[in-house]
Amino acid sequence: MRSRFVTDLVIAATVIVLTTLALSVAIDGLINSAHAQTMSPLGSNVGLHVGYSQDSGAEDGNGLVGGHLELMPTTWLGLRGSVDFRNVRSVDVLLNGSNESQFDVRSVPVAVEGRFYLPSGKIAPFAAVGAGWYFLKYDYSESLELLGFEDEWTDTFGWHAGLGTAVALSPAVSAFGEVRAVFMNTDRALNDELGEDLEDLDYDSTYFSGGLNFKF
């Protein structure tokens, strides 16, 4: 009788231990799964970014700062809108082949893009393609103003393609880095008369940026 009691006790204890271990593994798996999900860099977000851009025809590049909003209808697709404010680019020109003059260009790109993500835990590489309008402020030198040129705002269409990576920093915050190739319709951006003297001016550029996303 005592031997059977001990046997039943051992069996009961074994069942309890195995059940406890199974529940522990299951709960741990759920916690890890939830944690991995909350630590994903993906999700609709708003954020800020800084960067560096260099036009193909320029010797030096310019800094930029901007803001963005991204909506994610699926786990792999982001629809992103952004506004950037770029520093002034100075351009030296020779009018009529001899008279050297200068003008400054400040650009404010307003762009939309689709980001195609490859989710992988806390890291999500992506490819991007997009387009937008580039608002350009021309500030002509005094010598050009004497020839009749006036400071003006104009705009031109451009498109871009890029690659980047997003990394989760916390359940609500992620960081990203991106490199883009930007292509612009230069002819539309230039004053017609000045454009004839600037055939080599190129607004196509390479764009590097990084920033923070705050999920909502």
Steps between C-alpha positions, in 0.01 A plus 500: 500500500777738598696403188202584276453833679864590436468397136187713455675792670800470268274484195301802618817696571639409158180612329505829692866563415452418131183711482679790669792473258265486200308805620825682570629432148168605346479822703863580426434450130201732510698764689791478257263516204322805640832662588636439151185649354508811718871547424442496125614820324191485279174685550335828406719782626595865494857623533792730427811450290825670402725430207748602235440549129743566217395595149678329213635828367609645836842487666352503851186364659237656724339405827127452537237457771144380465194325634303197383179304549469131412188283486528122484193321360692169516807368683717529188380824334544855626349809334714797598477874448782742584605864485868602499673835535839508329782748543592745226703385201709768327546472123761687296410566136652665195245700306574556132821303551686773689313678780522299823194517723345303784166400640388300803242222502305379803274197456199374696410148381149370574503129418302180539643150479418135543727298726513124456622337821655162575411456871759312706446549873635833618652579159310564177693573177299677231502618141324824410373677190323834491440836336428857594511870429817697568434865583805708409592851614738683265694789652688675219816702545502874438664456160218270389237733640649779288434278198133477596489182708283518810504277806226241463338180622439223251439127513593184315410132503741232619506133591729283708596144592677390815605234748503511878449326833274563799603384850278480810634694800196440722140384449404855395817642342715389207791645305566481127765576242448541126697579186322628189572584140289805405417595141351840414354664191759780481353680198180579686695634798696766314415842372484447121754768416741396772451134414657551159823600673489214752488190284737316735312580822379174651253470787512120516641414840604239754315528829593353839265530796433357843243567767255384763149358463239527777228239454133576559 
